[in-house]
Amino acid sequence: MRLISALAVLGSMLATPALADTAGGTVVAYDRVDHVLVLDDKTVWDLAPAGELVPEGLSAGNKVTIEYESAGDSGVGKITAIAVESQ
């Protein structure tokens, strides 16, 4: 009986989705070659792993929202979406 209970708890833990989070701000700089984005709060984002998620025409002055999966204490896991807010 203990084994079944332990397996049920383990199964529910594995089914828990990754924590999603968002960050946003105004783009201060975007380096298309190195895929580095700097926001007005001085956060620096490596967008190389995001690849095709980077909006066409992203440039300084755009307001963006970045959705990502949190990796807990390790910081940012995977970027899931990048959106430019209409101006």
N, C-alpha and C positions, 0 to 999 in steps of 0.2 A: 504494500500500500504506500509506503514511503517513497518507493521508486516512482510510482505513478504520479504522486504529488510533486516530486522533484522535477520530473519530466514536464509536467504541466506548467510549473513556474518557469522553467528554462525556456519552454516554447513560447510563453507569453513575452519573455524578455527579448527573445530573438525577433519577435514580430513587431517590436516597438520601432516606429520610424525614426530616422535621424532627425535631430532638432534643426529646424529651419530658422534662419535669422535674416535680418536685412540691415543694410547700411546705405546711407545716401549722403549727397551733398553736391556742391558745385565743382566741376572739373577745373582744376588749376592748370594741369598739364597732362597730356597723353602722348606717350612715345610709341608710335606705331611699329617701329622696328624692334624695340625691346619689350613691347607689350606691357608697359608700366603706366599705371594711372595714378595720379595724385589728386586728392580731393582737398577742399578748402579747410578741412579740419586736420590737415597734414597727414592723413592716412595714405599709405602707399599700397596699391594693389597690383599684384602680378597677374595679368590677364592671359598669360601664355596658355595655361591649362584650359581657359574658357573658350579659346579658339573661335568657333563660329558664333558664339553668343554675343560678341562685341558688335554693337550697332554700327552700321555703315555711317560714316561722316561724324563720328564722335570727336568732339574738339573742346578746347578750353571754353568755359562759360556755360556749357550744357549742365543741366541739373540731372543727376542720375540716381537710380535706385539699384542696388546690387543685392540679389538674393543668394544666400549661400547656406550650405549645411555646416553646422557647427561641429568641430572635432573636439569638443570639450576643452580640456586644459591645453591641447595642442593648437588651439586657435581655429583658423578657417579650414574647412575640409574641401568641399567641392562647390564652385560657383555654379548656380543653377539657372540664373537669369540676370540680365543687365538691361535696364530700361531707361530710355531718355524721356524725361518728362516734357510735355509740350510747353512751349514758351510763348 
